[in-house]
Amino acid sequence: MTADAGPTGRALLALEAIQAVPGITAARLSSRLGVSERAARRYVGILREAGIPIDSITGPYGGYRIGRGARIPPLTFSSAEALGLVMAVLQGWHGSVESDHPAATALAKIFRVLPAATAGSVEAIRRVQAQNPGDAAAMPDPELTAAIARACESGERLRVGYRTGSRMLIDPWAVVVRHGRWYLLGRLVRADARRVLRLDRVTGIEATGEKGDRPTDLDPLREVEEHLTDGWTHEVEVRIEVPLERAGRCLPRALGRLESTGDSSCVLRGSTDELQWYAEHLAAVPGPFTVVRPEELRAAVRDLAARLARAVV
């Protein structure tokens, strides 16, 4: 804070302080601005005159906070906050930075207010990440995704159009993000079966006004992960001489479904196209196990065992 900052500059700093510390008192605000409490209240008045809703709450836990109103107050970020937000966006979206996609235009706005030193580093990261067009193609439409998420919360049944040309009546349960891809978990009404749809392949939705059914003990992430383990080339069955709970702590859900077969044993069922990858994960089992099928996985486990044995010769 410079000593010669004018009223407008101090008012903006007051706004930043109120956003950063909701419920900030006049005394604390005045301390952060380096002015008297009376002056701090005057700057709050300037913000209100500019149409920014600032609520005053009395009592021991009271203070100033941004209120709700017709106009959205401007947001301010520290360099660390802006950088963290950019990195979070880039982790899940890697499209062209020159496009008119909402993620691209939002990133551009953030970049414009970053300090030069920070902006240079982030810009370099952004350019590298943008070289993967496949991820951008998997990014669903934001407004369509939001509408589906709201339907999941309200439990409203949807008619969903899919890229294959089909239209399905779905009871939407949850939107799940897994490894950068967005999925809709729900129930296909006519077949009375659970379905997982990729949101980037949804072409449109239509609200039916009907209430759908939803399980009470739903674990969306588990359901999606287990669903995605089905349908690959090699059907897998592995007998494990370890209690289910202990095996579950060592094996990722992407391998398949674990089912208890006794107090000290369980069975893993799934499918895979990546036999070597599957074998390497089985090596983490903390006890004896037997690959029942397929023979290709048995061979991959034998190859892995020989490779590990050579490492300690």
Residue pairs with C-beta under 8 A, 6 or more apart in sequence:
1 13
1 33
1 34
2 9
5 13
7 42
7 43
7 46
8 46
10 33
10 35
10 39
10 43
11 43
11 46
11 47
11 50
12 76
13 32
13 33
14 29
14 33
14 40
14 43
14 44
14 47
15 47
15 52
15 73
15 74
15 76
16 76
17 24
17 29
17 32
17 33
18 24
18 29
18 44
18 54
18 64
18 65
18 66
19 66
19 73
19 75
19 76
21 28
22 63
22 65
22 66
23 57
23 61
23 62
23 63
23 64
23 65
24 32
24 63
24 64
24 65
25 62
25 63
25 64
26 37
26 40
26 41
26 63
26 64
27 37
28 63
29 37
29 40
29 44
29 64
30 36
30 37
30 39
30 40
33 39
33 40
33 43
35 43
44 54
44 56
44 64
47 54
48 54
51 69
51 71
52 66
52 69
52 71
52 73
52 74
53 66
53 67
53 68
53 69
53 71
53 73
54 64
54 65
54 66
54 67
55 64
55 65
55 66
55 67
56 62
56 63
56 64
57 63
57 64
57 65
66 73
77 85
77 110
77 113
79 114
79 115
79 118
82 110
82 113
82 114
82 118
83 114
83 118
83 122
85 110
86 107
86 110
86 111
86 122
86 126
87 122
87 125
89 103
89 106
89 107
90 107
90 125
90 126
90 129
91 180
92 139
92 177
92 180
93 103
93 135
93 136
93 139
94 129
94 130
94 131
94 132
94 133
94 135
94 136
95 101
95 103
95 104
95 130
95 133
95 135
95 136
95 139
96 104
96 130
96 133
96 136
97 104
97 107
97 108
97 126
97 127
97 130
98 104
101 136
101 139
102 142
103 139
103 142
107 126
111 119
111 122
111 123
111 126
114 122
135 180
137 200
138 180
138 181
138 182
138 198
138 200
139 182
139 200
140 182
140 198
140 199
140 200
140 202
144 199
144 202
144 204
144 205
145 175
145 182
145 199
147 205
148 158
148 172
148 175
148 184
148 199
148 202
148 205
149 175
151 158
151 172
151 205
151 207
152 172
152 173
152 174
152 175
152 184
152 186
155 171
155 172
155 211
155 212
155 214
156 172
156 207
156 208
156 209
156 210
156 211
156 212
157 169
157 170
157 171
157 172
157 189
157 208
157 210
157 211
157 212
158 169
158 170
158 172
158 205
158 206
158 207
158 208
159 167
159 168
159 169
159 170
159 205
159 206
159 208
160 167
160 168
160 169
160 170
160 184
160 197
160 202
160 204
160 205
160 206
161 167
161 202
161 203
161 204
161 205
161 206
162 168
162 197
162 201
162 202
162 203
163 201
163 202
163 203
164 201
168 188
168 189
168 195
168 197
169 188
169 189
169 190
169 208
170 184
170 186
170 187
170 188
170 189
170 195
170 197
170 212
171 186
171 187
171 189
171 212
171 213
171 214
172 184
172 185
172 186
172 212
173 185
173 186
173 187
173 214
173 215
173 218
173 220
173 223
174 184
174 185
174 186
174 218
174 220
175 182
175 183
175 184
175 185
175 199
176 182
176 183
176 185
176 220
176 221
176 224
177 183
178 221
178 224
178 225
178 228
181 198
181 200
182 198
182 199
182 200
183 196
183 197
183 198
183 199
183 224
184 196
184 197
184 198
184 199
184 202
185 194
185 195
185 196
185 220
185 223
185 224
185 227
186 194
186 195
186 197
186 212
187 193
187 194
187 195
187 212
187 213
188 194
188 195
189 212
194 223
194 227
196 223
196 224
196 227
196 228
221 253
222 253
225 253
225 254
226 253
226 256
226 257
228 254
229 253
229 254
229 255
229 256
229 257
229 270
229 271
229 272
230 270
230 271
231 271
232 271
232 272
232 273
233 271
233 272
233 273
234 271
234 272
234 273
234 275
234 294
234 296
234 297
235 271
235 293
235 294
236 255
236 256
236 268
236 269
236 270
236 271
236 272
236 278
236 291
236 293
236 294
236 297
237 267
237 268
237 269
237 291
237 292
237 293
238 267
238 268
238 269
238 282
238 289
238 290
238 291
238 292
239 261
239 265
239 267
239 289
239 290
239 292
240 247
240 258
240 265
240 266
240 267
240 268
240 285
240 287
240 288
240 289
241 264
241 265
241 287
241 288
241 289
242 264
242 265
242 266
242 285
242 286
242 287
242 288
242 289
243 260
243 263
243 264
243 265
243 266
244 258
244 259
244 260
244 266
246 286
246 287
247 258
247 266
247 268
247 285
247 286
247 287
248 258
250 284
250 285
250 286
251 258
251 268
251 281
251 282
251 284
251 285
252 281
255 268
255 270
255 272
255 278
255 281
255 282
256 268
256 269
256 270
256 271
257 268
257 269
257 270
258 266
258 267
258 268
259 266
259 267
259 269
260 266
261 267
272 278
272 297
275 296
275 297
275 299
275 300
276 300
276 303
276 304
278 297
278 300
279 297
279 300
279 301
279 303
279 304
280 304
282 289
282 291
282 301
283 304
283 308
291 297
291 298
291 301
